[in-house]
Each structure stands twice: as structure tokens, then as C-alpha cells.
């Protein structure tokens, strides 16, 4: 079967990948669509300290073809979204609905594939850039057949990462304000989750001015060009400390919440500087393990500001993914509009180019 393999140096589409039969609690899924995420490009560029060669991709949806003899919640023919979170299901974190803190989700790569007789690793416990993949049963979340797989695929990472940061990690109250730094696939889902939560001022910031229209479509009330040098001042003009002064004591004024979907030192600095008293920065973007940022202690201590991280939207897949799909079917959240382009797998390099230029919200690869 076809799939994209990263061999430690380059990535290429190959023919002839094989996947082993499922174990008792494993499932084979025929991939219908797979989203292309920045994390995929980072993996294919060798930026992650994970083993290779490996089959790429981690954001997918498809149809179950084969299940192990202990699998009970899905069966062949079911449509599923694959969650990258391969949790143990038994530790204190899983039991309390916090599987993103499950230690078993770390470094749990395996070699379910072979190519030219050699074992091949999976990526992010998923490997969605292949015609059929093998995952654990806990990763398969059943969805209604009427949900397009191209829209369902992006739920598995970009959607839950952005929306979960608002629903699970933050505590956004109706009527509050927020700034969202980075209007890609994750940032757009932060924006629409803020709208659902009832935030009344939602400021989108991105270095691609053309993204203003889609940011507003998803719920942004304001847009700021990320190339401006006065981003913090611009946010204060929208959310001033008082009618007479944009900023007050201890840098008051600004937003209640700032979501950093980029994880760049300058962005994190601006996010912290943009906070009102008791505001919080939620860092969602993924940087290298050695990347650093800086800030002023005085912005935190006197007025209860904070900086928190968020892994994978702090989600519990079997709780949050069905909830998001139901909101989509009711028309409360947008998924189809996130998919800017669908490419056949043979055109995967075109999808990477579009993503790197900022031309798409989310590109999707298809084996159909």
C-alpha cells in the first residue's frame, strides 16, 4: 500500500508498505483523509527526537476494517476519528478524565509497518499518511457516517488542540476578552471555542493579513497585523484600562486571556504584556525542547497573572470529540470551512508548500 515515509533524512511517497495484523486491543483503520499539521512537517524535517524510519502523519479519520478479538466499542465498517493520545486507561490521570497527563502516552512508538522487509516505526502512535494504519482501540472514536471524513480528520489534532485549550485548560467566562496569536488551524479553533464560550472581545493576530476574513468568520471581533511593532499597544487600545488611559498601574488594561498558538519568544512576550490584571497566557504552540522565553516578574506577582501550558487541548478523546462532532452537526462550530484544500496523496508536497506560505487554514490529504 501507499504511504509517506521519513527515513531520517528525507520524506517520500512509496508503494509497498505492509501493516501487521491487529493484536487483541488493536484496530486497523483505512484512512479516508488526513490533515497536514505543522507537527507533521517538523517530524519530516527531523526536528523531533523520535526514531526513524517512520510512516508520517498523525491527524486522520477513516473506516475500521479489522479489529482485535478484545475490541468491543468499534467494528468493521464504523467511521472513526483517530486520537493521537494512546493512553493506558487505568492510571489515576486516565481515571479522572485527564489522559493527557498519562505517562504511558509518552515515547510509546512501535513498529507495526514493514517496507522492503524492514520494520518501520509509527509516528505519534497514529501514522495517518498511509492507506491503512494500526492503532490501539482507545484511540478510535466512533462518529456518525454523515460526517465528511475530510472534516473529521482535522478534529483528531488541530480542532481538539485549539478548542480544548478553551474548554478544558482555560476558564473563559462569558463577557471576557481574549487575544489569539496565530490564526492557523489551531488558532481558528481557539477563536470559535471562545465564541461558543461567550467571549465578547476576540482579537486575532497573524502576520498574514489575508487571514482576517476567515478569522472574523470563525468569531474574531478584531484583527491585528502581526508584523506591527506596536501589537501590545494596539490590544490596549481595544481593551483599555480606563476611558482616559490605555494602560494603568501594573500594566492594567488588555485582555483576560491570551492564547499563544505559535510558541515564539516574541509572541509569548507580547501575549504576557497584553494581559489585564488576573489575566492568563495559555501556550499551545510547540517549540523545540531548548527554546526559551522571557518576561517581567512584576507582570505576574502583584496582580495574579499567569502562564500555563496546554497539551493536546487537555482533552479526554471519548468525551470531547463526540461533543465537538455534535456541536458541528448542530451548526454551532465550523469544520468544513477549516478545510481549505484537499490534495491526493501524490500531491503532498503541494500541501506542505501551501501550509508554509500561510495560504490555507488546513490542508487535507486523501487516498480516494
C-alpha positions as CSV (number, residue, x, y, z in Angstrom):
1,X,0.0,0.0,0.0
2,X,1.0,3.7,-0.5
3,X,2.3,5.9,2.3
4,X,4.8,8.6,3.1
5,X,7.9,7.5,4.9
6,X,10.5,9.7,6.6
7,X,13.8,7.8,6.6
8,X,15.8,10.1,8.9
9,X,16.9,12.4,6.0
10,X,14.1,12.8,3.5
11,X,10.4,12.1,3.2
12,X,8.9,10.3,0.1
13,X,5.8,8.6,-1.0
14,X,6.4,4.9,-1.5
15,X,4.4,1.9,-2.6
16,X,4.7,-1.4,-0.9
17,X,4.2,-0.7,2.9
18,X,2.7,-3.5,4.8
19,X,0.9,-3.4,8.2
20,X,0.7,-6.4,10.6
21,X,-2.5,-7.9,11.9
22,X,-4.0,-6.3,14.9
23,X,-3.5,-7.6,18.4
24,X,-6.4,-8.2,20.9
25,X,-6.9,-4.5,21.6
26,X,-5.8,-3.0,18.3
27,X,-7.7,-1.8,15.2
28,X,-6.8,-1.4,11.5
29,X,-8.3,1.8,10.0
30,X,-8.5,2.5,6.3
31,X,-7.6,6.2,6.1
32,X,-10.1,8.3,4.3
33,X,-8.5,11.7,4.9
34,X,-5.5,13.0,6.8
35,X,-4.9,16.6,7.9
36,X,-1.4,18.2,7.4
37,X,-0.2,19.9,10.5
38,X,3.0,21.8,11.4
39,X,3.9,18.9,13.6
40,X,4.0,16.6,10.6
41,X,6.4,19.0,8.8
42,X,8.5,19.2,11.9
43,X,8.7,15.4,12.0
44,X,9.5,15.2,8.3
45,X,12.3,17.7,8.9
46,X,13.9,15.7,11.6
47,X,13.1,18.1,14.4
48,X,11.6,15.6,16.8
49,X,13.8,13.2,18.9
50,X,11.8,10.1,17.8
51,X,13.1,7.0,15.9
52,X,13.0,6.6,12.2
53,X,12.3,5.4,9.6
54,X,8.7,6.0,10.2
55,X,5.3,6.4,8.5
56,X,4.3,10.0,8.7
57,X,1.0,11.7,9.7
58,X,-1.0,12.0,12.9
59,X,-4.3,13.6,12.1
60,X,-6.7,11.2,10.4
61,X,-10.1,9.7,10.0
62,X,-11.3,6.6,8.2
63,X,-13.2,3.4,8.3
64,X,-12.5,0.4,10.5
65,X,-11.5,-2.7,8.5
66,X,-10.3,-5.1,11.2
67,X,-10.4,-5.3,15.0
68,X,-8.7,-7.4,17.6
69,X,-10.7,-10.1,19.4
70,X,-11.0,-7.9,22.6
71,X,-12.2,-4.8,20.9
72,X,-15.9,-4.1,21.7
73,X,-16.7,-0.4,21.0
74,X,-16.0,-0.3,17.3
75,X,-16.5,-2.9,14.5
76,X,-15.6,-3.1,10.8
77,X,-17.4,-0.5,8.8
78,X,-17.6,2.1,11.6
79,X,-16.4,5.6,10.8
80,X,-13.8,6.8,13.3
81,X,-11.6,9.7,14.2
82,X,-8.1,8.7,15.4
83,X,-6.9,10.4,18.5
84,X,-3.1,10.5,18.8
85,X,-3.4,10.0,22.6
86,X,-2.6,6.4,23.2
87,X,-3.3,6.4,27.0
88,X,-3.3,3.4,29.3
89,X,-6.9,3.9,30.5
90,X,-6.1,2.7,34.1
91,X,-3.8,5.3,35.8
92,X,-5.1,8.0,38.2
93,X,-5.0,10.5,35.3
94,X,-7.0,8.4,32.9
95,X,-9.5,7.5,35.6
96,X,-10.1,11.2,36.4
97,X,-10.6,12.2,32.8
98,X,-7.1,13.7,32.2
99,X,-5.4,11.3,29.9
100,X,-3.1,14.0,28.5
101,X,-1.2,13.5,31.9
102,X,-1.0,9.8,31.4
103,X,2.7,8.9,31.4
104,X,2.0,5.9,29.0
105,X,1.3,8.4,26.2
106,X,5.0,9.3,26.0
107,X,7.6,7.6,23.9
108,X,5.1,4.8,23.0
109,X,6.2,4.3,19.4
110,X,6.1,0.9,17.9
111,X,6.9,-0.8,14.5
112,X,3.6,-2.0,13.1
113,X,4.7,-1.5,9.5
114,X,7.3,-3.0,7.2
115,X,8.8,-1.7,4.0
116,X,11.1,-3.8,1.7
117,X,11.4,-6.3,4.5
118,X,12.5,-3.8,7.1
119,X,10.4,-2.8,10.3
120,X,9.1,0.8,10.2
121,X,8.0,2.9,13.1
122,X,4.7,4.8,13.5
123,X,4.5,8.5,14.3
124,X,2.6,9.9,17.2
125,X,1.0,6.5,17.7
126,X,-1.0,7.1,14.6
127,X,0.7,7.3,11.1
128,X,-2.2,8.7,9.1
129,X,-0.3,9.2,5.8
130,X,-0.8,5.6,4.7
131,X,-3.7,3.7,3.2
132,X,-4.2,1.6,6.3
133,X,-2.9,2.1,9.8
134,X,-2.9,0.2,13.0
135,X,-3.8,1.9,16.3
136,X,-4.9,1.0,19.8
137,X,-8.7,0.7,20.4
138,X,-8.7,3.5,22.8
139,X,-7.6,5.8,20.0
140,X,-10.7,5.1,17.9
141,X,-13.6,7.4,18.5
142,X,-16.7,6.4,16.5
143,X,-18.6,9.2,14.6
144,X,-21.8,9.3,12.5
145,X,-21.4,8.2,8.9
146,X,-22.8,11.5,7.7
147,X,-19.7,13.5,8.9
148,X,-17.3,14.0,5.9
149,X,-14.1,12.3,6.6
150,X,-12.1,15.3,5.3
151,X,-13.7,17.4,8.0
152,X,-13.5,14.7,10.7
153,X,-9.8,14.1,10.1
154,X,-8.7,17.6,11.4
155,X,-10.7,17.0,14.6
156,X,-8.1,14.5,15.7
157,X,-5.4,17.2,16.4
158,X,-5.9,20.8,15.2
159,X,-9.6,21.1,16.3
160,X,-9.3,19.5,19.7
161,X,-6.0,21.2,20.5
162,X,-7.5,24.6,19.9
163,X,-11.0,24.1,21.2
164,X,-9.8,22.0,24.1
165,X,-7.4,24.8,25.3
166,X,-10.5,27.0,25.8
167,X,-13.0,24.4,27.0
168,X,-10.6,22.4,29.3
169,X,-7.5,24.3,30.2
170,X,-8.7,27.8,30.4
171,X,-11.6,29.1,32.4
172,X,-13.0,31.7,30.0
173,X,-16.2,33.4,31.3
174,X,-19.0,34.9,29.3
175,X,-18.2,38.5,28.5
176,X,-14.4,38.2,28.9
177,X,-11.8,39.2,26.3
178,X,-9.1,37.2,24.6
179,X,-6.2,37.6,22.1
180,X,-5.3,34.7,19.9
181,X,-1.7,34.8,18.5
182,X,-1.6,32.7,15.3
183,X,-4.6,32.2,13.1
184,X,-3.8,28.7,11.6
185,X,-5.8,25.6,12.1
186,X,-5.3,25.6,15.9
187,X,-5.8,29.4,16.3
188,X,-9.1,29.3,14.3
189,X,-10.4,26.7,16.7
190,X,-9.4,28.7,19.7
191,X,-11.4,31.6,18.2
192,X,-14.5,29.6,17.6
193,X,-14.4,28.0,21.0
194,X,-14.1,31.5,22.6
195,X,-17.2,32.5,20.6
196,X,-19.0,29.4,21.9
197,X,-18.0,30.2,25.5
198,X,-19.4,33.7,25.2
199,X,-16.2,35.9,25.0
200,X,-17.3,39.2,23.7
201,X,-13.9,40.6,22.5
202,X,-11.8,38.2,20.5
203,X,-8.7,39.7,18.9
204,X,-6.9,37.7,16.2
205,X,-3.2,38.4,15.5
206,X,-1.4,37.0,12.5
207,X,1.5,38.0,10.2
208,X,-0.7,37.2,7.1
209,X,-3.2,40.0,6.8
210,X,-5.3,37.9,4.3
211,X,-6.3,35.7,7.2
212,X,-8.5,38.5,8.7
213,X,-11.6,37.4,6.8
214,X,-11.5,33.8,7.9
215,X,-10.6,34.8,11.5
216,X,-13.8,37.0,11.6
217,X,-15.8,34.2,10.0
218,X,-14.9,32.0,12.9
219,X,-15.7,34.6,15.5
220,X,-12.9,37.2,15.8
221,X,-14.2,40.7,16.6
222,X,-10.9,42.4,15.8
223,X,-7.8,41.6,13.7
224,X,-4.2,43.0,14.2
225,X,-1.4,42.6,11.7
226,X,1.3,40.5,13.5
227,X,4.1,42.4,11.7
228,X,3.2,45.6,13.5
229,X,5.7,46.7,16.2
230,X,3.0,48.0,18.5
231,X,0.9,44.9,18.9
232,X,0.6,45.3,22.7
233,X,-0.4,48.9,22.4
234,X,-2.9,48.0,19.7
235,X,-4.5,45.4,22.0
236,X,-4.6,48.0,24.8
237,X,-6.5,50.4,22.5
238,X,-9.2,47.8,22.0
239,X,-9.3,46.8,25.8
240,X,-8.1,49.9,27.6
241,X,-7.5,50.2,31.4
242,X,-9.9,53.2,31.5
243,X,-11.7,55.7,29.3
244,X,-8.8,58.0,29.7
245,X,-5.7,55.7,29.7
246,X,-5.0,52.5,27.7
247,X,-2.7,51.3,30.4
248,X,-2.8,51.7,34.2
249,X,-1.0,50.5,37.3
250,X,1.0,47.3,36.9
251,X,0.3,47.5,33.2
252,X,-3.5,47.1,33.7
253,X,-5.7,47.1,30.6
254,X,-5.5,44.4,27.9
255,X,-7.2,41.1,27.7
256,X,-8.3,38.4,30.2
257,X,-6.8,35.6,28.2
258,X,-4.0,35.4,25.6
259,X,-3.6,32.2,23.6
260,X,-0.1,31.7,22.1
261,X,-0.6,29.3,19.2
262,X,3.0,30.0,17.9
263,X,5.4,29.4,20.8
264,X,7.9,32.0,19.7
265,X,9.7,34.1,22.4
266,X,8.5,37.4,20.9
267,X,4.9,36.1,20.7
268,X,4.9,34.9,24.3
269,X,6.4,38.2,25.5
270,X,3.6,40.1,23.6
271,X,1.0,37.7,25.0
272,X,2.1,38.4,28.6
273,X,2.4,42.1,28.0
274,X,-1.2,42.1,26.6
275,X,-2.8,40.8,29.8
276,X,-5.1,42.7,32.1
277,X,-4.9,42.1,35.9
278,X,-5.7,38.4,36.7
279,X,-5.1,37.5,33.0
280,X,-3.5,34.3,31.8
281,X,-1.4,33.3,28.9
282,X,-2.1,29.8,27.5
283,X,0.8,28.4,25.5
284,X,-0.4,25.9,22.9
285,X,2.2,26.1,20.2
286,X,5.1,23.6,20.2
287,X,8.7,24.8,20.1
288,X,12.0,22.9,20.4
289,X,12.9,21.4,23.7
290,X,15.6,24.1,24.2
291,X,13.6,27.2,23.2
292,X,13.3,29.9,25.9
293,X,11.2,32.9,26.5
294,X,11.4,35.8,29.0
295,X,9.0,38.0,30.9
296,X,8.8,40.5,33.8
297,X,8.2,39.1,37.2
298,X,6.2,42.2,38.1
299,X,3.6,41.3,35.4
300,X,2.8,38.2,37.4
301,X,3.0,38.6,41.2
302,X,1.2,41.7,42.2
303,X,-1.9,41.1,40.1
304,X,-2.3,37.4,39.8
305,X,-1.4,37.0,36.2
306,X,-0.2,33.6,35.0
307,X,1.3,31.5,32.2
308,X,0.2,27.9,31.7
309,X,0.8,25.3,29.0
310,X,-1.7,23.0,27.3
311,X,-1.0,19.6,25.8
312,X,-3.4,18.4,23.1
313,X,-6.2,20.6,24.4
314,X,-6.1,18.8,27.7
315,X,-8.8,16.5,26.2
316,X,-10.3,13.2,27.0
317,X,-11.0,11.9,23.4
318,X,-14.1,9.8,24.1
319,X,-15.6,12.8,26.0
320,X,-14.6,15.7,23.9
321,X,-14.5,14.5,20.3
322,X,-18.2,13.3,20.3
323,X,-19.1,16.7,21.9
324,X,-17.4,18.6,19.2
325,X,-18.9,16.5,16.4
326,X,-22.4,17.1,17.9
327,X,-21.8,20.8,18.0
328,X,-20.7,20.6,14.4
329,X,-23.9,18.8,13.4
330,X,-26.0,21.4,15.2
331,X,-24.1,24.2,13.4
332,X,-22.5,25.6,16.5
333,X,-18.9,25.1,15.3
334,X,-17.4,25.1,11.8
335,X,-15.4,22.2,10.5
336,X,-15.9,22.1,6.7
337,X,-14.7,25.7,6.5
338,X,-11.4,24.8,8.0
339,X,-10.5,22.5,5.1
340,X,-9.1,25.0,2.5
341,X,-7.7,22.4,0.1
342,X,-7.9,18.6,-0.4
343,X,-5.0,17.0,-2.3
344,X,-4.5,13.5,-3.4
345,X,-1.6,11.9,-1.5
346,X,0.6,12.2,-4.6
347,X,0.4,16.0,-4.2
348,X,1.5,16.0,-0.6
349,X,4.4,18.4,-1.3
350,X,1.9,20.9,-2.7
351,X,0.0,20.7,0.6
352,X,3.2,21.4,2.5
353,X,4.1,24.4,0.4
354,X,0.6,25.8,0.9
355,X,0.8,25.4,4.7
356,X,4.3,27.0,4.9
357,X,3.1,30.0,2.9
358,X,0.1,30.5,5.1
359,X,-2.3,30.1,2.2
360,X,-4.5,27.5,3.9
361,X,-6.3,27.1,7.2
362,X,-5.8,23.3,6.9
363,X,-4.8,21.2,4.0
364,X,-6.1,17.6,3.8
365,X,-4.5,14.6,2.0
366,X,-6.8,11.9,0.5
367,X,-6.2,8.4,-0.7
368,X,-9.5,8.3,-2.6
